[in-house]
Amino acid sequence: MDIIFSFMDEALFAALSLFGLFFAFLITGVPISVGIAVSSILTALFFMPADTAYFVATQKMFAGIDSFTLLAIPFFILSGNLMNKGGIAIRLVNLSKLVSGRLPGSLAHTNVIANMLFGSISGSGIAAAAAVGGTMAPLQEKEGYDPSFSAAVNIASAPCGILIPPSGPLILFSLVSGGTSISALFIGGYGPGILMGLSIMIVAFVIAKRAGYPLAPRSSFSEGVKIALDALPSLMMVVIVIGGIVAGVFTATEGAAVAAVYSFLLSLVYRMASWKEYVEVLRSTVVMSASILFLIAASGIMSYVMAITSIPDVIAESLMQFDSPIVIFLIMNVCLLLVGTFMDLTPAVLIFTPIFLPIATELGMDPVHFGLMMIFNLGIGNMTPPVGAVLFVGCSVGGVTIEQVFKPLLPFFAVLIAALMLVTYVPAITTGLPKLLGLL
């Protein structure tokens, strides 16, 4: 090792070893969590005795998931799965149609609004793409919409749910960042989440106007009232959970448990799910929760290895060579956009938050601002191949291939990148509402 370190800085060698091994594992198809753990342990072996490395790795894995806050993640996953099975989507679609009915291409706007509403309730872009997209695709096809355009609208708008609370990724960022206020992150998420939805609706409006897509028939006042009342119980979950967290009635973890119980009771009232489906919901929740928690445990080893080898310091010194914060934030966004094309949101948050957050805070960016910028950025990655989960789900429920939907997605990509730049360089979009409510 002394020979290697005589030619190369220890931190640079550690970075090349850690990330080189990790990406090699990814290319060969090793699960991300296993790749993170093994590459971290192998890198640690260069800097400490084997018995110490194995002991520390085990300790850091357990320490990484020994958190009461983390209980919120399985509860919110359970809540989202219950909402997906409990007949919530069709009620929110009807409400969205009522809101957007007089706009050209009204069903496309309905898709966007429904994804924002369902995403805010389920906290999952994938669940929104499946539930809302599966409901909207046949309706849009019946009205003569191009299936590729319909799928593109659904795919582009589904990630709104990871920004509009309650949001599992925001809870994860709070944990990884060392305790950023979950209340502030939740309230701050409304600005970029709504901006994302409105940006997509602008593009959809232009395309629908040119294509001559129809308006939805006008609903009578009595029909509108019935639709609104039908959707009200679903929307009340957001009011109860977010209101309770912000008011300090309960913590985010307790709020997640309240959301799960409320979702279960609502599904019983709507009578849309069978007991067999409830068992499947529990099974799916356990599998998803276990995979996320193992990722978090594995990332504990990687964070420790990066800390002892000073990798974040080296990256910070390299970025700080640029005098302009504007340029540094642009580089961060480009890196995260590239990472989002081949890495899922959860491991990306776990790996890159410890690297970029100290740089952002040193440049005066609030952690809430940075967290929402990062989640917005990685949400765009959910729509891109080769690992964009929302892209695959959206294509599946829309009955189109990735090749067919890629071109219609390009204008949505462009407007979302523009919205990301606004979120990055206009702090008020993310921090204005939390400051107004005294959360920052």
C-alpha positions in Angstrom: 0.0 0.0 0.0 2.9 2.4 0.7 4.0 2.0 -2.9 0.5 2.9 -4.2 0.2 5.9 -1.8 3.6 7.2 -2.9 2.1 7.7 -6.3 -1.5 8.5 -5.4 -3.2 10.4 -2.6 -5.0 8.1 -0.1 -8.4 9.8 -0.5 -8.1 9.6 -4.3 -7.2 5.9 -4.1 -10.1 5.3 -1.7 -12.5 7.1 -4.0 -11.4 5.2 -7.1 -11.5 1.9 -5.2 -14.9 2.5 -3.6 -16.8 3.9 -6.6 -14.9 1.8 -9.1 -15.8 -1.5 -7.3 -19.4 -0.2 -6.8 -20.0 0.6 -10.5 -18.3 -2.7 -11.5 -20.8 -4.6 -9.3 -23.7 -2.6 -10.8 -22.6 -3.5 -14.4 -22.4 -7.2 -13.5 -25.9 -7.1 -12.1 -25.2 -7.4 -8.4 -28.0 -5.9 -6.3 -27.2 -2.3 -5.4 -27.4 -2.9 -1.6 -24.9 -5.8 -1.9 -22.7 -3.8 -4.2 -22.6 -0.9 -1.7 -21.7 -3.2 1.3 -19.1 -5.3 -0.5 -17.3 -2.4 -2.2 -17.2 -0.5 1.1 -15.8 -3.4 3.0 -13.2 -4.2 0.3 -12.1 -0.5 0.4 -11.9 -0.5 4.2 -9.5 -3.5 4.0 -6.9 -1.2 2.4 -6.9 1.0 5.5 -7.5 -1.2 8.5 -7.0 -4.8 9.6 -9.6 -7.3 8.4 -11.0 -8.2 11.8 -11.5 -4.5 12.6 -13.1 -3.8 9.1 -15.6 -6.6 9.6 -16.5 -5.6 13.1 -16.9 -1.9 12.2 -19.0 -2.9 9.1 -21.4 -4.9 11.2 -21.6 -2.2 13.8 -22.3 0.5 11.2 -25.0 -1.6 9.5 -26.9 -2.0 12.7 -26.4 1.7 13.7 -27.7 2.8 10.3 -31.1 1.4 10.9 -31.3 1.9 14.7 -33.6 4.9 14.3 -37.2 5.5 15.5 -37.6 7.9 12.5 -37.1 5.1 10.1 -40.3 3.4 11.2 -42.1 6.1 9.2 -40.9 4.5 5.9 -42.7 1.1 6.2 -45.8 2.8 7.6 -45.9 5.2 4.6 -45.3 2.3 2.2 -48.2 0.4 3.9 -50.4 3.4 3.6 -49.5 3.9 -0.1 -50.2 0.2 -0.9 -53.5 0.4 0.9 -54.5 3.5 -1.0 -53.5 1.8 -4.2 -55.8 -1.1 -3.5 -58.6 0.7 -1.8 -60.3 2.5 -4.7 -58.7 5.9 -4.1 -57.4 6.5 -7.6 -60.7 6.6 -9.4 -62.2 9.2 -6.9 -59.1 11.4 -7.3 -59.3 11.1 -11.1 -62.9 12.2 -11.0 -62.0 15.2 -8.8 -59.1 16.1 -11.1 -61.4 15.9 -14.2 -63.8 18.3 -12.5 -60.9 20.7 -11.9 -59.4 20.5 -15.4 -62.4 19.8 -17.5 -62.5 23.1 -19.5 -58.8 23.0 -20.6 -57.8 21.6 -24.0 -56.7 18.0 -23.6 -58.5 17.9 -20.3 -57.8 14.2 -19.7 -54.0 14.9 -19.9 -54.4 17.6 -17.3 -56.6 15.3 -15.3 -53.7 12.8 -15.3 -51.3 15.4 -14.0 -53.6 16.6 -11.2 -54.6 13.1 -10.2 -50.9 12.1 -10.0 -50.2 15.1 -7.8 -53.1 14.2 -5.5 -52.5 10.5 -5.5 -48.8 10.9 -5.1 -49.3 13.2 -2.1 -51.4 10.6 -0.5 -49.4 7.5 -1.4 -46.0 9.2 -1.3 -44.9 7.1 -4.2 -44.3 8.0 -7.9 -44.4 4.4 -8.9 -47.8 3.8 -7.2 -49.2 7.0 -8.8 -48.0 6.0 -12.3 -49.6 2.5 -11.9 -52.9 3.5 -10.2 -53.6 6.8 -12.1 -52.0 5.7 -15.4 -53.9 2.5 -15.4 -57.2 4.4 -14.8 -56.5 7.1 -17.4 -55.0 5.1 -20.3 -58.3 3.5 -21.5 -60.2 6.8 -21.0 -57.7 8.7 -23.1 -57.5 6.1 -25.8 -61.3 6.2 -26.1 -61.1 10.0 -26.6 -58.6 9.6 -29.4 -55.4 10.6 -27.5 -52.1 9.3 -28.9 -51.1 6.5 -26.4 -47.5 7.7 -26.5 -48.5 11.2 -25.5 -50.8 9.9 -22.7 -48.0 7.7 -21.4 -45.5 10.6 -21.5 -47.8 12.8 -19.5 -48.3 10.1 -16.9 -44.6 9.3 -16.6 -43.6 12.9 -16.3 -46.1 13.8 -13.7 -45.9 10.7 -11.5 -42.7 11.9 -9.6 -44.6 14.9 -8.2 -45.7 12.5 -5.4 -42.1 12.2 -4.0 -42.0 16.0 -3.5 -45.6 16.7 -2.3 -45.9 15.3 1.3 -46.1 12.9 2.9 -42.9 11.6 1.2 -40.7 8.7 2.1 -37.6 10.1 0.2 -37.9 13.4 2.3 -37.9 11.3 5.5 -34.9 9.4 4.2 -33.0 12.7 3.4 -33.8 14.0 6.9 -32.2 11.0 8.4 -29.1 10.9 6.2 -28.6 14.7 6.5 -28.3 14.4 10.3 -31.8 15.5 11.3 -33.1 18.2 8.9 -36.6 19.2 10.0 -39.1 16.8 8.5 -41.9 19.4 9.0 -39.9 22.0 7.1 -39.1 19.5 4.3 -42.7 18.5 4.0 -44.0 22.0 3.8 -41.2 23.1 1.6 -42.0 20.3 -0.8 -45.3 21.9 -1.9 -43.5 24.6 -3.9 -41.3 22.4 -6.1 -44.0 19.7 -6.3 -46.7 22.1 -7.6 -44.1 23.8 -9.9 -43.3 20.4 -11.4 -47.0 19.7 -12.0 -47.7 23.1 -13.5 -44.7 22.8 -15.8 -46.0 19.5 -17.2 -49.5 21.0 -17.6 -48.1 23.9 -19.7 -46.4 21.5 -22.1 -49.5 19.3 -22.2 -51.7 22.4 -22.9 -49.5 23.4 -25.9 -49.4 19.9 -27.4 -53.1 19.3 -26.8 -54.1 22.6 -28.4 -52.1 21.8 -31.5 -53.5 18.2 -31.7 -57.0 19.4 -31.1 -57.7 17.1 -28.2 -61.2 17.5 -26.8 -62.5 19.2 -23.6 -64.3 17.1 -21.0 -68.1 17.6 -20.9 -69.2 20.2 -18.3 -70.5 18.6 -15.0 -73.6 19.9 -13.3 -73.3 21.6 -9.9 -74.9 18.6 -8.2 -72.5 16.2 -9.9 -69.5 18.4 -9.0 -70.6 18.5 -5.3 -71.0 14.7 -5.3 -67.5 14.2 -6.9 -65.9 16.5 -4.4 -67.5 14.9 -1.4 -66.6 11.5 -2.7 -62.9 12.4 -2.8 -62.9 14.4 0.4 -62.2 11.5 2.8 -59.1 10.6 0.7 -57.8 14.2 0.8 -58.4 14.5 4.5 -55.6 12.1 5.1 -53.1 14.7 3.9 -54.7 17.4 6.1 -54.6 15.1 9.2 -51.1 13.8 8.7 -49.3 16.9 7.5 -51.4 19.2 9.8 -50.6 16.9 12.8 -46.9 16.9 12.1 -46.6 20.6 11.5 -48.7 21.4 14.6 -46.6 19.2 16.7 -49.5 16.8 17.6 -47.4 13.8 16.6 -44.0 13.1 15.0 -43.4 12.0 11.4 -43.3 8.4 12.5 -46.5 8.6 14.4 -48.0 10.5 11.5 -47.0 7.6 9.2 -48.8 5.2 11.6 -51.9 7.4 11.6 -51.8 7.4 7.7 -51.6 3.6 7.6 -54.6 3.2 10.0 -56.6 5.9 8.2 -55.9 4.2 4.8 -57.0 0.8 6.2 -60.3 2.2 7.6 -60.9 4.1 4.3 -60.4 0.9 2.2 -62.9 -0.8 4.5 -65.5 2.0 4.0 -65.0 1.9 0.2 -65.1 -1.9 0.2 -62.8 -2.1 -2.7 -60.2 -4.6 -1.4 -60.6 -8.3 -0.5 -58.8 -10.0 2.4 -56.6 -11.7 -0.1 -55.5 -8.3 -1.4 -54.8 -7.1 2.2 -52.4 -10.1 2.6 -50.7 -9.1 -0.7 -50.5 -5.5 0.6 -48.7 -6.7 3.7 -46.4 -8.9 1.7 -45.5 -6.1 -0.7 -44.9 -3.7 2.2 -42.6 -6.1 4.0 -40.5 -6.7 0.8 -40.2 -3.0 -0.1 -39.4 -2.0 3.4 -36.8 -4.7 3.8 -35.1 -3.7 0.6 -35.0 -0.1 1.6 -33.8 -0.8 5.1 -31.0 -3.1 3.9 -29.9 -0.3 1.5 -29.8 2.1 4.4 -27.8 -0.4 6.5 -25.3 -1.0 3.7 -24.9 2.8 3.1 -23.8 3.1 6.8 -20.6 1.3 5.9 -20.1 3.4 2.8 -20.6 6.6 4.8 -18.0 5.5 7.4 -15.5 4.6 4.7 -15.9 7.9 3.0 -15.5 9.7 6.3 -12.3 7.9 7.4 -10.7 8.4 3.9 -11.8 12.0 3.6 -13.5 11.5 0.2 -16.1 14.2 0.8 -13.3 16.7 1.7 -11.4 15.9 -1.6 -14.6 16.3 -3.7 -15.4 19.6 -1.8 -11.9 20.9 -2.4 -12.2 20.1 -6.1 -15.6 21.8 -6.5 -14.5 24.8 -4.4 -11.9 25.6 -7.0 -14.7 27.1 -9.0 -15.3 30.6 -7.5 -19.0 30.9 -8.5 -21.7 29.1 -6.4 -23.9 29.2 -9.5 -21.3 27.0 -11.3 -20.9 24.7 -8.4 -24.7 24.1 -8.0 -24.9 23.5 -11.8 -22.2 20.9 -11.5 -24.1 19.2 -8.6 -27.2 19.1 -10.7 -25.5 17.7 -13.7 -23.9 15.0 -11.5 -27.2 14.1 -9.9 -29.0 14.0 -13.3 -26.4 11.6 -14.6 -26.6 9.5 -11.5 -30.4 9.4 -11.7 -30.2 7.7 -15.1 -28.6 4.5 -13.7 -29.3 4.6 -10.0 -32.6 4.5 -8.1 -33.5 7.4 -5.8 -32.9 5.7 -2.5 -29.3 4.7 -2.9 -28.5 8.0 -4.7 -29.8 9.9 -1.6 -27.8 7.7 0.7 -24.6 8.0 -1.2 -24.5 11.6 -2.4 -26.1 13.5 0.5 -23.0 13.1 2.7 -20.9 14.3 -0.3 -22.8 17.3 -1.6 -24.7 18.6 1.5 -21.6 19.9 3.3 -20.6 21.8 0.2 -24.0 23.2 -0.3 -24.3 24.4 3.3 -20.8 25.9 3.1 -22.0 28.0 0.2 -25.0 29.2 2.2 -27.7 26.8 0.9 -30.3 25.7 3.5 -30.4 21.9 4.0 -34.2 22.0 3.3 -33.4 23.8 0.0 -30.7 21.3 -0.9 -32.8 18.3 0.0 -35.7 19.3 -2.2 -33.4 20.2 -5.0 -31.8 16.8 -4.8 -35.2 14.9 -4.6 -36.5 17.0 -7.6 -33.4 16.1 -9.5 -33.5 12.4 -8.8 -37.3 12.4 -9.5 -36.4 13.3 -13.1 -34.1 10.3 -13.0 -37.1 8.1 -12.2 -38.3 8.9 -15.8 -35.1 8.0 -17.6 -33.6 4.7 -18.8 -32.0 2.3 -18.0 -33.3 2.0 -14.4 -36.2 4.5 -14.4 -38.9 2.6 -12.4 -41.6 5.2 -13.2 -40.7 5.0 -16.9 -41.1 1.2 -17.0 -44.4 1.2 -15.0 -45.8 4.1 -17.1 -45.0 2.3 -20.4 -46.5 -0.9 -19.1 -49.8 0.6 -18.0 -49.9 2.8 -21.1 -49.4 -0.1 -23.5 -46.4 1.5 -25.2 -42.7 0.8 -25.5 -39.8 2.9 -24.3 -38.9 3.7 -27.9 -42.4 5.0 -28.6 -42.6 7.2 -25.5 -39.1 8.6 -25.6 -39.7 11.3 -28.2 -43.0 12.6 -26.6 -41.1 12.8 -23.3 -38.4 15.2 -24.6 -40.4 18.4 -24.2 -41.4 17.4 -20.7 -37.7 16.7 -19.8 -36.8 20.2 -21.1 -39.4 22.0 -19.0 -38.6 19.9 -15.9 -34.9 20.9 -16.3 -36.0 24.5 -16.5 -38.1 24.0 -13.3 -35.2 22.4 -11.6 -33.0 25.4 -12.3 -35.7 27.6 -10.8 -35.8 25.4 -7.7 -32.0 25.5 -7.5 -31.5 29.3 -7.9 -34.7 30.7 -6.3 -34.6 29.6 -2.6 -38.0 31.1 -1.9 -39.7 28.2 -3.9 -38.5 25.7 -1.3 -37.9 27.8 1.9 -40.5 30.5 1.6 -43.5 28.6 3.0 -41.5 26.9 5.9 -40.2 30.4 6.9 -43.7 31.8 6.7 -44.9 29.1 9.1 -41.9 29.6 11.4 -40.4 26.1 10.6 -37.0 27.7 9.5 
